[in-house]
Amino acid sequence: MSTPVISATSYNPTHNKRSVTLLDGGMGRELERRGAPFRQPEWSALALMQAPEHVLQTHLDYLQAGATLITINSYALTPFHLGDRFYHEGQRLAVLASKLAYQAVQTSHTSAQICACLPPLFGSYRPDLFDKSQAYNIAMPLIEAQAPYADIWLAETVSSIAEATTWYQLVQEYTATHDCPKKPFWIAFTIDDNETDIRESVRLRSGEPVEKAICAILNKDIDKDISIDTILFNCSQPEVMTDALCIAQHCIQKAGGHQRLGVYANAFAPKQVHKDANAELRHIREDTTPEVYLQWALQWQQAGADIIGGCCGIGVEHIAYLANALKSLKT
C-alpha cells in the first residue's frame, strides 16, 4: 500500500476549521477478534443472539477509546443474514441492539450520540439484488426498533442511488406517520474498490458515478422534512476515499449545500470478488495499522471530512490512536 505523504508533524489543522467528530470502528470483525460468537451468514448478529454482553463491551471500549458516535449493532439484522428468523426475531433483536448501545452511552457517562444503523437490505455490495418492492417490509421493523434510542439515522454501505433514495423515503414516511422527533439523516456510500489502479471516474459498487449519486441525494434534500445532514463513504479501502470526498465537496459547493463529509474505511484485502463478500469471511490486510490509518485520516480531513471512524477490520486500537493523535494536534 502507498502510504499518504501527510504526517502528523507537517499537518496543518487550520486547513479544515472544524474539529473531527470521531465515529466508532467496525463491530463484526472486532467481535471476532475478541472471541465472541461470529460467523457467516449471521455476522455480528450471532453475538447479539448468543452473547450480547460482548456487544455491550465493544460499544463501551469504543467510547473509552474516544469515539463520540457509536452505531447500533443492527447491520446483520436482515433476511439476507438471518433468513426466515428475521421475520420472527428481527425486530426484537433490533430493540436489544438499540438498548445495548443506549446502555453503553449511559454507563460511559459521556455525551456520545447513537446512530441507527440502516443496513443493506439484500446483502453488502449487492446492488443487483436490491428490490424496492420488498424494502418496506424489511426496513420498517428496523426503523421502528431503533427510533426511540437513536439520535441520527445512518444508512450505511449504500451501493446504489436506488438504495440511498429508498432509505431516505422510508425514514421520511416513518417520521411523518409516527410520533417521532425529526433526526438528521446521514448517508454512507460504498465505493467500487475492486481495481486499485487509476480509473477515469470514482463509482459506487453499482457502477454509478459518485457525482451522480451525490446530486441525487442533494436534490432529495430540497424537502426539508428530514435533513440530509451528512454524506459519508464507508466499507471501502482507504485508497479510494479521498477522490470520493473531493467529488462530494465539489458537488455540495456547486449546489450551495450544507452537508458535512465523513469517512470510515475498511481493512479488507484488495481485489476480492465482491459478489462473494457475504459468503465467507474476507481477509484483513496487515498494512492498515493504526499508525497508517491515521495518515489516511489526516488526508481525508484535508479533503473536507470532519467525521472519521472505521469499518470492517478497523478496531478499538485504531480509534484510540486517532483520538490521541487528533487531540495532540489541537494542543
C-alpha angles and dihedrals in degrees: 000000000000106000116218115257094230113108132191090243096053097036117114109214092193090070088082108034095198119085117236120265106214120222123197123255133249119312105198101054091037088057090049091050090054093052096251119149104284137156143123134305095023093045111172092354091074094068089045089057100039108023112014091167087075090056092050093048092049090053090049092050092051090051091048089050090058107268113149093189126049127184125225112250096242098113095110097039095109134102088254089067102025103032114203090346087079092069092051102035109013099097094042090051091047090054090050091049090050093049091050092054090047091048091051093054092046093047093048092054090221132132091239118146129224126233119208107227112229100186136194101285097207104033137302116286091006109118086150089069096049112125114184092191089064098038097088095057092051099038103046097064088052093048093047094048095051100038097087093052107035129089095190136031109229119188103191141188088019109179102184144025090248091058092048097049093043093055090047092051093047093051090047090052094048093048092048095050101039136056090256125141113240112258132187115268118222124190123200116193123200115222128220101253099162090113115046094187121103110285134192093241142009111245142184117245087264089064092249115136115255089232091059091048093050092048090051091053094046090051089053090053092069084087101073098192086103115019119222092221103170140023117204140173119221147164095032131104117280092244095071099045102081095057090048090051092051091051092048092047091052093049093049093048092047091052093044088241131167102213124135121222131227145172136204110171130190132233099226118142113260129258098021117151106263097206088061094049093102096044099068141005110279121226119259115227116237098216098069095088121161089259093053093042089056089058090055091046091054090050091050091050091053088051091056107274116135096167114068134168141128140271132195112356094008103110145178094290090056093051092047091050092049092048094051095044096046091046091053091051090060094055 
